[in-house]
Amino acid sequence: MRQRHAATTLSRTAFAMLALVALFTTVGCDDKPSTRASAAPQPDAAPVATSKPVSVSSDVKPGSAPAISVGANDWPWWRGPSKDGIAPASATPVTEWSETSNIVWKTDVPGRGHASPIVVGDRVIIATCDEAAGTESLLCYDRNDGKQAWATQLHQGELPAKNRKNSHASLTPACDGQQVYTIFVIDDALWVDAVTLDGAVVWKKRIDDYKSEHGHGASPILYKSTVIISGEDLTGGYLAALDRATGDVIWKTPRTRSDVHANYATPNVGRVAGRDQLVIHGYDRVTSYDPATGKELWHADGPTEVCANTPLFSDTHVYVSGGFPRKKLMAIRADGSGDVTKTHVEWTDGAGVAYVPSSLLHNDRLYVVNDGGIVSCYNATTGKDIWRQRLGRSFTASLELVGDRLYISGESGTTYVFKAADTFEMIAENQLPGGQLATPAFSGDAIFLRTDTSLYRIGPKAAE
């Protein structure tokens, strides 16, 4: 039931049921969070109103890294150059393909991973894990012919507990134009690594212990001279900003669990309501931080304990969707301070809510595909339902927009293309063999799509 002007504080009921926990950003899990005492220690104290950032490298000054550089055809990090799933104007992909049509090349990918490809110049880079050998690596392919350019093994050791549907390489790398940053969990610790575009290791940093419930879920994001990471786990975890040049920690802000489970949301950073904001949802709270310092700006109760996708921004509002144990979509005015639960939550909705797939905002329309395959279109200002349509049955990948066309891949191997409009209009359904949990990347006339076993370049047969 939609609640407008959100004067109602969200309930914090206890639960002993199981649920679907997944990584999103890029990965989904159809097993449910464990309620066993061994997997879920007793909850910490109730969340405090503000989290004080902890400076662990007070003598490290940000700004030593070069400026972030993004080429016209680059897809350099999770959800693309604008961090919202919207492709740049230079993207001109096809809308129809099959195993025998509009495939420029296909290459087998060793190991397993649900991380999305990133594209930087002529390089297509993905993360992978060889579970038998316990190795975690980055792989690079030539965009023109699909040949592997390099492979850099970054870690080998004991892999953490995870949900069977998750992978140990589910986090999409991020590139600043010169270096690639990635996150792996191994030997009960979270690591952040930086390599050059030729695969040479620049630095590797063990950030902290990591107590895994279902694996890790949050991809790295870049902000000015830093790479920002989320290390949320069964202990609560933290957000942290690292200097891109050295890997030194600039600030580290603790996160407090609201109950017994870990969180899996990838935060987002952007300029909203006239100021730079770093927003993350989960642990029964939507929280905005100053990305330069890690200090809290505002928070609102909701949407739920466990979230696994990425917030969206308009010029003035933040939109979040989650998760477990409650399903809720929220629109929050982003110009507040402190607790804004009763003053800035514009609307909420409980129908068609996405847990793992990230949503998309375009022309005052909010498009949401939930994990069960229902796509919904909302008026982003009012929260009014415009239309709702079933696509398929199981979805983990996130929505993307090219021009006036929305793309989303289902776990069955079908990518759906439909109009971004006030009435639903299917354009194409494109089937490839193998499951599709990773979100594709768009670059020029190419779509780079990862399945369970392969990486495809989809587009006109003649190379660019």
C-alpha positions as CSV (number, residue, x, y, z in Angstrom):
1,M,0.0,0.0,0.0
2,R,1.5,3.3,-1.0
3,Q,2.1,5.8,1.8
4,R,2.4,9.5,0.9
5,H,4.4,12.1,2.8
6,A,5.7,9.2,4.8
7,A,4.9,10.3,8.3
8,T,4.9,6.7,9.4
9,T,8.0,5.2,10.9
10,L,8.9,1.8,9.4
11,S,8.3,-1.2,11.7
12,R,11.3,-3.0,13.1
13,T,9.7,-6.4,13.7
14,A,11.8,-9.4,14.6
15,F,11.9,-12.3,12.3
16,A,13.0,-15.9,12.1
17,M,12.1,-16.6,8.5
18,L,14.5,-17.3,5.7
19,A,15.0,-15.0,2.7
20,L,16.7,-14.5,-0.7
21,V,20.0,-12.7,-0.2
22,A,22.0,-11.7,-3.2
23,L,24.6,-9.5,-4.6
24,F,23.6,-6.9,-6.8
25,T,24.8,-5.1,-7.7
26,T,25.5,-7.7,-9.8
27,V,24.5,-11.0,-8.4
28,G,21.4,-12.6,-6.9
29,C,21.0,-15.5,-4.5
30,D,17.9,-17.6,-4.3
31,D,18.9,-19.3,-1.0
32,K,17.8,-17.6,2.1
33,P,19.8,-15.9,4.9
34,S,20.7,-18.3,7.6
35,T,19.0,-18.0,11.0
36,R,21.5,-20.3,12.7
37,A,23.4,-18.9,15.6
38,S,26.7,-19.9,14.1
39,A,26.0,-17.9,10.9
40,A,24.3,-15.0,12.5
41,P,25.6,-13.7,15.8
42,Q,23.4,-11.8,18.2
43,P,22.6,-8.3,17.0
44,D,24.7,-5.3,18.1
45,A,23.1,-2.3,19.8
46,A,20.4,-0.4,18.0
47,P,21.8,1.9,15.2
48,V,23.0,5.2,16.4
49,A,21.7,8.4,14.7
50,T,25.1,9.3,13.3
51,S,28.3,7.3,12.6
52,K,31.5,9.1,13.4
53,P,34.2,8.5,10.7
54,V,37.4,7.0,11.9
55,S,40.5,8.4,10.3
56,V,43.1,5.7,10.0
57,S,45.6,7.6,8.0
58,S,45.5,11.1,9.3
59,D,48.7,12.1,7.5
60,V,47.5,10.9,4.1
61,K,46.1,13.8,2.1
62,P,43.7,12.9,-0.8
63,G,44.4,14.4,-4.2
64,S,47.7,12.6,-5.2
65,A,45.9,10.5,-7.8
66,P,45.4,11.7,-11.4
67,A,42.0,13.0,-12.5
68,I,39.5,10.4,-13.6
69,S,39.4,10.1,-17.4
70,V,36.5,8.5,-19.3
71,G,36.6,8.0,-23.1
72,A,33.5,8.6,-25.2
73,N,33.0,4.8,-25.7
74,D,34.1,3.7,-22.2
75,W,31.9,1.8,-19.8
76,P,34.4,2.2,-16.9
77,W,32.5,0.9,-13.8
78,W,29.3,-0.5,-12.4
79,R,26.2,0.9,-14.1
80,G,28.3,2.8,-16.7
81,P,29.8,6.3,-16.9
82,S,26.9,8.1,-15.2
83,K,26.5,5.4,-12.5
84,D,22.8,5.0,-13.3
85,G,22.6,2.5,-16.1
86,I,22.1,5.1,-18.8
87,A,24.4,4.7,-21.8
88,P,26.0,7.8,-23.3
89,A,24.8,9.2,-26.6
90,S,27.7,7.5,-28.4
91,A,26.1,4.1,-27.8
92,T,24.3,2.7,-30.9
93,P,23.7,-1.0,-30.1
94,V,21.5,-3.4,-32.0
95,T,18.3,-4.5,-30.5
96,E,18.2,-8.1,-31.9
97,W,20.7,-10.9,-31.7
98,S,21.0,-14.7,-31.3
99,E,23.8,-17.3,-31.3
100,T,23.9,-17.0,-35.1
101,S,23.0,-13.4,-35.6
102,N,24.8,-10.1,-34.7
103,I,27.6,-11.9,-32.8
104,V,31.0,-10.3,-33.6
105,W,32.9,-12.7,-31.4
106,K,32.4,-15.1,-28.5
107,T,35.2,-16.3,-26.1
108,D,35.2,-18.8,-23.3
109,V,35.9,-17.3,-19.8
110,P,37.8,-19.5,-17.3
111,G,36.5,-19.7,-13.8
112,R,33.2,-18.3,-12.5
113,G,32.0,-14.7,-11.8
114,H,29.0,-12.4,-12.1
115,A,30.9,-9.2,-12.3
116,S,29.9,-7.1,-15.3
117,P,32.5,-6.3,-18.0
118,I,34.0,-2.9,-18.0
119,V,35.3,-1.3,-21.3
120,V,38.2,1.1,-21.4
121,G,39.5,1.9,-24.9
122,D,40.2,-1.4,-26.7
123,R,40.2,-3.3,-23.4
124,V,37.3,-5.4,-22.0
125,I,38.1,-6.4,-18.4
126,I,36.3,-8.8,-16.1
127,A,36.8,-10.4,-12.7
128,T,36.8,-14.2,-12.2
129,C,37.5,-16.9,-9.6
130,D,38.8,-20.4,-10.1
131,E,37.0,-22.0,-7.2
132,A,38.9,-25.3,-7.4
133,A,42.3,-23.6,-7.2
134,G,41.1,-20.8,-4.8
135,T,42.4,-18.1,-7.1
136,E,40.9,-14.6,-7.8
137,S,41.9,-12.8,-11.0
138,L,41.3,-10.0,-13.5
139,L,41.1,-10.9,-17.2
140,C,41.5,-8.5,-20.1
141,Y,40.2,-9.1,-23.7
142,D,40.8,-7.2,-26.9
143,R,37.4,-5.6,-27.9
144,N,38.1,-6.1,-31.6
145,D,38.7,-9.8,-31.7
146,G,38.0,-11.2,-28.3
147,K,41.5,-12.5,-27.7
148,Q,42.8,-12.5,-24.2
149,A,45.3,-9.7,-23.7
150,W,46.4,-10.5,-20.1
151,A,45.4,-12.4,-17.0
152,T,46.5,-11.2,-13.5
153,Q,46.0,-13.5,-10.6
154,L,45.6,-11.3,-7.5
155,H,44.8,-13.8,-4.7
156,Q,45.0,-17.4,-3.8
157,G,43.7,-18.9,-0.5
158,E,40.6,-19.9,1.4
159,L,37.4,-18.7,-0.2
160,P,34.7,-17.4,2.1
161,A,31.2,-18.9,2.7
162,K,28.7,-17.8,0.0
163,N,25.3,-18.4,-1.3
164,R,25.3,-21.1,-4.0
165,K,23.9,-18.6,-6.5
166,N,26.6,-16.1,-5.8
167,S,30.2,-16.1,-7.1
168,H,33.5,-15.1,-5.6
169,A,33.9,-12.6,-8.4
170,S,30.6,-10.7,-8.4
171,L,32.0,-7.2,-7.9
172,T,32.4,-5.1,-11.0
173,P,35.8,-3.4,-11.3
174,A,36.2,0.3,-11.8
175,C,38.8,2.2,-13.9
176,D,39.9,5.8,-13.7
177,G,41.5,5.7,-17.2
178,Q,44.9,4.6,-15.9
179,Q,44.3,2.0,-13.2
180,V,41.7,-0.7,-12.5
181,Y,40.4,-1.2,-9.0
182,T,38.7,-4.3,-7.7
183,I,37.6,-5.9,-4.5
184,F,38.0,-9.6,-3.5
185,V,37.3,-11.4,-0.2
186,I,39.7,-14.3,0.7
187,D,41.2,-15.7,3.9
188,D,38.4,-14.0,5.9
189,A,39.6,-10.6,4.8
190,L,38.5,-7.9,2.3
191,W,41.2,-6.8,-0.2
192,V,41.2,-3.8,-2.6
193,D,43.6,-4.1,-5.5
194,A,44.9,-1.7,-8.2
195,V,46.4,-2.8,-11.5
196,T,47.5,-0.9,-14.6
197,L,45.7,-1.2,-17.9
198,D,48.4,-3.8,-18.9
199,G,47.6,-5.9,-15.8
200,A,50.6,-5.0,-13.6
201,V,49.9,-4.8,-9.9
202,V,50.2,-1.3,-8.5
203,W,49.1,-2.0,-5.0
204,K,47.2,-4.5,-2.9
205,K,45.6,-3.6,0.4
206,R,44.1,-5.8,3.1
207,I,41.4,-3.4,4.5
208,D,39.9,-5.4,7.4
209,D,38.5,-8.8,8.5
210,Y,35.4,-9.9,6.6
211,K,32.9,-12.2,8.2
212,S,30.9,-13.6,5.3
213,E,27.3,-14.7,5.3
214,H,26.7,-15.1,1.6
215,G,29.8,-13.5,0.1
216,H,30.3,-9.8,-0.8
217,G,28.0,-7.6,-2.8
218,A,29.3,-4.0,-3.2
219,S,31.3,-2.9,-6.2
220,P,33.9,-0.1,-5.8
221,I,33.0,3.4,-6.9
222,L,35.3,6.3,-7.7
223,Y,35.1,9.8,-6.3
224,K,37.7,12.5,-7.1
225,S,41.1,11.1,-5.9
226,T,39.6,8.2,-4.0
227,V,38.0,4.7,-4.5
228,I,35.1,4.2,-2.1
229,I,34.2,0.7,-0.9
230,S,31.6,-0.9,1.3
231,G,32.8,-3.6,3.7
232,E,29.4,-4.6,5.2
233,D,29.4,-8.1,6.7
234,L,28.0,-10.0,9.7
235,T,29.7,-7.6,12.1
236,G,28.2,-4.5,10.5
237,G,31.2,-3.4,8.6
238,Y,32.2,0.0,7.3
239,L,32.4,2.4,4.4
240,A,35.9,3.6,3.5
241,A,37.7,5.8,1.0
242,L,41.2,4.9,-0.3
243,D,43.6,7.1,-2.1
244,R,43.7,5.8,-5.7
245,A,47.4,6.4,-6.0
246,T,48.6,4.5,-2.9
247,G,45.7,2.5,-1.5
248,D,46.0,4.3,1.8
249,V,42.8,4.8,3.8
250,I,41.6,8.4,3.9
251,W,38.6,7.8,6.0
252,K,36.7,4.8,7.4
253,T,33.1,5.1,8.8
254,P,31.5,2.2,10.8
255,R,28.2,0.7,9.8
256,T,25.9,-0.8,12.4
257,R,23.7,-3.8,11.8
258,S,20.0,-3.4,12.6
259,D,19.4,-7.2,13.2
260,V,21.3,-10.4,12.4
261,H,22.1,-10.3,8.6
262,A,24.8,-8.7,6.4
263,N,24.0,-6.1,3.7
264,Y,24.9,-6.3,0.0
265,A,24.1,-2.9,-1.5
266,T,26.6,-1.0,-3.7
267,P,26.6,2.7,-2.6
268,N,26.2,5.5,-5.1
269,V,27.9,8.9,-5.3
270,G,26.8,12.0,-7.1
271,R,25.6,15.6,-6.8
272,V,22.1,15.7,-5.4
273,A,20.2,18.7,-3.9
274,G,23.2,21.0,-4.6
275,R,25.9,18.9,-2.8
276,D,28.0,15.8,-3.3
277,Q,26.4,12.8,-1.5
278,L,27.4,9.2,-0.9
279,V,24.2,7.1,-0.3
280,I,23.8,3.6,0.8
281,H,20.7,1.7,2.0
282,G,20.3,-1.4,4.2
283,Y,20.4,-2.1,7.9
284,D,16.9,-0.5,8.0
285,R,18.2,2.9,7.1
286,V,19.0,5.0,4.0
287,T,22.0,7.1,4.9
288,S,23.8,9.9,3.1
289,Y,27.4,10.7,3.8
290,D,29.8,13.4,2.7
291,P,32.0,11.4,0.3
292,A,35.0,13.6,1.1
293,T,35.0,13.0,4.8
294,G,32.7,10.0,5.6
295,K,30.5,12.2,7.9
296,E,26.8,11.6,7.9
297,L,24.6,14.2,6.3
298,W,21.1,12.7,6.8
299,H,19.3,9.4,7.3
300,A,15.8,8.0,6.9
301,D,14.3,4.8,8.3
302,G,13.8,2.1,5.7
303,P,13.5,0.4,3.3
304,T,14.5,-2.9,5.1
305,E,17.3,-4.8,6.8
306,V,19.0,-6.4,3.7
307,C,19.4,-4.6,0.4
308,A,21.4,-5.7,-2.6
309,N,21.1,-3.1,-5.4
310,T,22.2,0.5,-6.0
311,P,20.5,3.8,-5.1
312,L,19.4,6.2,-7.8
313,F,19.5,10.0,-7.9
314,S,17.5,12.8,-9.5
315,D,18.6,16.4,-9.1
316,T,16.7,16.6,-5.9
317,H,15.8,13.1,-4.7
318,V,17.2,9.7,-3.8
319,Y,15.3,6.5,-4.8
320,V,16.0,3.1,-3.1
321,S,14.5,-0.4,-3.3
322,G,14.8,-3.4,-1.1
323,G,14.8,-6.2,0.0
324,F,14.5,-8.6,3.0
325,P,12.4,-9.1,5.2
326,R,10.2,-6.3,3.8
327,K,9.8,-5.1,0.3
328,K,9.7,-1.3,-0.1
329,L,10.5,1.3,-2.7
330,M,11.2,4.8,-1.3
331,A,11.6,8.4,-2.7
332,I,13.4,10.8,-0.4
333,R,14.1,14.5,-0.8
334,A,17.9,14.8,-0.4
335,D,18.2,18.3,1.0
336,G,17.8,17.5,4.7
337,S,20.1,16.9,7.7
338,G,19.9,14.5,10.6
339,D,16.8,12.2,10.8
340,V,14.6,13.1,7.9
341,T,12.2,10.1,8.2
342,K,9.2,12.2,9.0
343,T,10.0,15.2,6.9
344,H,11.6,14.2,3.6
345,V,10.2,10.8,2.6
346,E,8.0,11.8,-0.3
347,W,6.4,8.4,-1.1
348,T,6.8,4.7,-0.6
349,D,5.4,1.6,-2.4
350,G,5.4,-2.1,-1.7
351,A,4.4,-3.5,-5.0
352,G,6.8,-4.7,-7.7
353,V,9.8,-3.9,-5.5
354,A,13.3,-5.0,-6.6
355,Y,15.7,-6.7,-4.2
356,V,18.8,-7.4,-6.4
357,P,18.2,-5.7,-9.8
358,S,19.0,-2.0,-9.8
359,S,16.3,0.3,-11.1
360,L,16.5,3.1,-13.7
361,L,15.3,6.7,-13.7
362,H,14.5,8.6,-16.9
363,N,12.3,11.6,-17.7
364,D,10.5,11.5,-14.4
365,R,9.7,7.8,-14.8
366,L,11.1,5.2,-12.5
367,Y,11.5,1.7,-14.0
368,V,11.8,-1.3,-11.7
369,V,12.3,-4.9,-12.6
370,N,11.9,-7.2,-9.5
371,D,13.6,-10.5,-9.0
372,G,10.6,-12.4,-10.1
373,G,10.4,-10.8,-13.5
374,I,7.7,-8.1,-13.1
375,V,8.7,-4.7,-14.6
376,S,6.9,-1.6,-13.3
377,C,6.8,2.0,-14.4
378,Y,6.2,4.7,-11.8
379,N,5.8,8.5,-11.9
380,A,8.9,9.4,-10.0
381,T,7.4,12.6,-8.6
382,T,4.2,11.1,-7.2
383,G,4.9,7.4,-6.9
384,K,1.8,6.7,-9.0
385,D,1.8,3.3,-10.9
386,I,1.7,3.9,-14.7
387,W,2.0,0.3,-15.9
388,R,3.2,-3.2,-14.8
389,Q,4.1,-6.1,-17.1
390,R,5.7,-9.6,-16.6
391,L,8.9,-10.3,-18.6
392,G,10.1,-13.6,-17.3
393,R,10.7,-15.5,-14.0
394,S,14.1,-14.8,-12.5
395,F,16.3,-11.7,-12.7
396,T,19.6,-10.6,-11.2
397,A,21.0,-8.2,-13.8
398,S,20.1,-4.6,-13.7
399,L,18.1,-2.3,-16.1
400,E,20.0,-0.2,-18.7
401,L,18.8,2.5,-21.1
402,V,20.0,3.3,-24.6
403,G,18.1,6.2,-26.2
404,D,14.5,5.3,-25.6
405,R,15.1,1.6,-25.2
406,L,15.5,-0.4,-22.0
407,Y,17.6,-3.6,-21.8
408,I,17.6,-6.2,-19.1
409,S,19.0,-9.8,-19.1
410,G,17.2,-12.6,-17.3
411,E,18.9,-15.5,-15.6
412,S,17.5,-17.9,-18.3
413,G,19.7,-16.3,-21.0
414,T,17.0,-14.0,-22.5
415,T,17.7,-10.3,-22.8
416,Y,14.5,-8.2,-23.2
417,V,14.4,-4.9,-25.0
418,F,11.4,-2.7,-24.5
419,K,10.4,1.0,-24.8
420,A,10.9,3.5,-22.1
421,A,7.4,5.0,-22.4
422,D,4.1,5.4,-20.6
423,T,2.8,2.3,-22.3
424,F,4.6,-1.0,-22.4
425,E,6.0,-2.0,-25.8
426,M,8.3,-5.0,-26.3
427,I,10.9,-4.5,-29.0
428,A,12.8,-7.8,-28.9
429,E,13.6,-11.0,-26.9
430,N,17.1,-12.3,-27.5
431,Q,18.2,-15.7,-26.3
432,L,21.7,-17.0,-25.8
433,P,22.8,-20.2,-24.2
434,G,23.8,-20.2,-20.5
435,G,22.6,-18.2,-17.6
436,Q,23.0,-14.4,-17.4
437,L,23.5,-12.9,-14.0
438,A,26.0,-10.2,-15.0
439,T,24.7,-6.8,-16.4
440,P,26.0,-6.1,-19.9
441,A,28.2,-3.1,-20.9
442,F,27.5,-0.8,-23.8
443,S,30.3,0.8,-25.9
444,G,29.7,2.4,-29.3
445,D,27.8,-0.1,-31.5
446,A,28.9,-3.0,-29.2
447,I,27.2,-4.8,-26.3
448,F,29.6,-6.9,-24.1
449,L,27.5,-9.6,-22.5
450,R,28.8,-12.2,-20.0
451,T,27.1,-15.5,-19.5
452,D,27.9,-18.3,-17.1
453,T,30.8,-19.5,-19.4
454,S,31.4,-17.0,-22.1
455,L,31.9,-13.3,-23.0
456,Y,30.2,-12.0,-26.2
457,R,30.6,-9.0,-28.3
458,I,27.2,-8.3,-29.8
459,G,26.7,-5.9,-32.7
460,P,27.2,-5.5,-36.5
461,K,29.6,-8.1,-37.9
462,A,32.0,-5.4,-39.3
463,A,34.3,-4.1,-36.5
464,E,34.1,-0.5,-35.6
